[in-house]
């Protein structure tokens, strides 16, 4: 069926070309967008001003020597009126070669039909693009979920909810940028290709750099170790919004390539940073969604309420009975099995982290988690109150972590020792453990001031939208057909 419809359009295309008309011209003379015209209709109507609009045909129907059509641009739709006696017989006959989906430029004067429809009376038109495939049926659009992702451009065209999501996502990231800049942070760009990845526990994508003939990795953080080098260099507030890549599983909360924001602030600690970031979240939510109250999964979340502080070990023991400081790995494994949680690696740090991830699902938030074990956090500064914990926080919303930060480790000797522990885990088969970065340690040896940092990703946006994160990407990765 599609092949026949496409052939019919190809036949029309050939007729257009034989008439000496370019069906794909480069130039468009548009003077106004449709919303401007509709918002100022009375003014243009009274002035009898000639307007030039352009857009995609969404409806076209002929009645003898009269033809009505609707065109749409990004700002809205407007009705068109073609009259054979006004545009000429030859030009009018060419309308038969137009289809829903084609782009046209039209010139005319506004009027109102007897039914009150605001309409443009056309005295001249030009084809801008001849479409070769028919659009999906107007009222139903794309029904197959995979096709929606694969042909996202059509889903956006027919689904206002998806279109609004794309627009809101732009507002979301711009608001984040605004908030950081307002507070004196400098936006920076750091390398995406690295020969040693760091800044997170994740498996990287590997590739090869032909010009330098060496293997490199796509970064797994938005320049954490690079931004800390900028702190060494003398910058005091930096941030980056950029793409990161993690070669890990797909879930409602996880992707392999996505946008993340990270920031670093000299002469501050993790408490300063979580207060700053909490305010940032409220600013961004209000700017993007116009509210601080959200329904996310089974939770009702109000970002405007107080954000309670939760102690890591106390919360785990409250929910599971496990004391992470006293209980051994065997007891934790047994508890995880009892909870029917999959255990991949028997390293105690990984076991504790797995246990916590089970517990956080029960916390609606917003809440601020602190006192994370040192063993699970190789880049954070040790807490002076308990050397087994670090000065790190996580934001918990709707049972998940949607942001984190810490007082950064700036002791090069301590950092080297923690990297060595991580390297042993990698050598033992833990592909998510962090790599030894000797050049970063050397930078720390020149001295980095007390610094706090934060990082969060578009997971926050997907949570506030109450949708799986993949649905909130404009063009999610798909297997080729």
C-alpha positions, 0 to 999 in steps of 0.5 A, a space after each residue: 500500500 505504501 509503495 503505491 502511495 509513494 509512486 503516486 507522489 513520485 508521479 506528481 513530483 515528475 509533473 511538477 518538474 516537467 512544468 519547470 518548477 523546482 520542487 525543492 528550492 533553497 529560498 523562502 520569502 516568509 515574512 511572519 510565523 503563523 502565531 504572529 499573524 493570529 495574535 495580530 489578526 485584527 491589525 493585519 486584517 484592517 491594514 489589508 497587509 500582504 503576508 508571506 507564510 510557509 509551512 506543512 500542508 495538514 489538510 487540503 480539499 478542493 470544491 471546483 474552483 475553490 480549494 481550502 487547506 490548512 498549513 502548520 509551522 512550529 507556532 500554529 495552524 492557519 486556514 488557506 483559501 485558493 480561488 481559481 479566478 484569483 491565482 489563474 487557471 494554470 496555477 490552480 491546476 498545479 494544486 492537484 499535485 500537492 499532498 498533505 505533508 508537502 511544504 509550501 510558501 503562500 502570499 495573501 491577505 487575511 479575511 474571515 469566513 462566514 463561519 468565523 474562521 480566520 483565513 489567508 486569501 491566497 494570490 500566489 504560492 510556491 512549493 518548497 518541499 514535495 513529500 514522497 511518503 504519506 503522514 500517519 492517519 491524523 487522529 491516531 498517529 503512530 501506534 507501535 511503540 518501537 515505531 514511535 521511537 524509531 520515527 520520533 519525528 513523526 511521533 513529535 508531529 502528531 503527539 503534542 505531549 512529546 513535542 512539549 516534552 522536547 520543549 520542556 527539556 530545553 527549558 530544564 537545561 537552560 534553567 540549570 545553566 542560568 542558575 549556575 551562571 547567576 551564582 558565579 560559575 564559569 561554564 567549561 568544556 572538558 575532553 570527551 575522549 580520554 585515555 584514562 576514565 574517572 569520576 564515576 563507577 561505570 564501564 566505559 565505551 572503548 574506541 581507537 584514535 587513528 591519528 595517535 594510534 591509541 585506544 581511548 575511552 568515551 568519558 563516564 563523567 562530565 569532566 570531574 577530574 578535568 574540572 578539578 584540574 581547573 581548581 588546581 589552576 586557580 578557577 574557583 567555580 566551574 560547571 559543565 553540561 555535556 554528554 557522557 557515556 556508560 556501557 551498562 544496562 538499560 532500565 527505566 532509570 539508566 541509559 548509555 549516553 545522556 546529558 549530565 551537569 557537574 560543577 566544582 566550587 573551591 573553598 566550599 564543602 559538601 554541606 554548602 554544595 547540597 544547599 546550593 543544589 537543593 535551591 537549584 532543583 527548586 529553581 529549575 522545577 519551578 521554571 520548567 514545570 511551574 510547580 514544586 509538587 510532583 507525582 512520581 511513580 507511587 510517590 507524591 513529592 513536594 520539593 518545596 518542603 523541608 529535605 530531611 537528612 538521612 544517615 546511610 548506615 542508620 537507614 540500612 539498619 532500620 530497613 534490613 537489620 544489617 549493621 554495615 560496620 559490624 556485619 561481615 560480607 557473608 551476612 550481607 550476602 545472606 540478607 540480599 538473597 533473603 531480599 531476592 536481590 541479585 549479587 554480582 561481586 562479593 567485595 564488601 563495598 559493592 555488597 553494601 552499595 547493593 543493599 543501600 540501593 534496595 533500601 532507597 526504593 522505599 524513600 519518597 523524599 526529597 531527602 538528603 543522604 549523608 555519611 556514605 561509607 568510605 569504601 564505596 566512595 573513592 573520590 570524597 574526603 573522609 569525614 572528621 567525625 567518623 574516618 569510615 565515612 566520607 563527606 558526600 551527599 545524595 539527593 533521594 527522590 521517589 526511591 532513586 538517587 537523582 543527584 550527588 556531591 561531596 567534599 572533594 578529596 584533595 590529599 594526593 597520597 590518600 587519593 593514590 591509595 584509593 585509586 590503588 584499591 580501585 585498580 585491584 578491584 578492576 584487576 579482579 574483574 570489576 569493570 566498573 571500578 575506577 582506573 588509576 590516573 597518575 596524571 591527576 594525582 600529579 595535579 593534586 600534588 601541586 595543590 588543590 584548595 578545599 573543593 566541593 562538587 556535584 553531579 546529576 543527569 537528565 534522570 532528574 528531568 525524567 523523574 519530574 516528567 514521571 516517565 522512563 528516561 528513555 521516553 524523555 530522550 528525543 532520539 533514543 538509540 535503536 537497533 537498526 532494522 
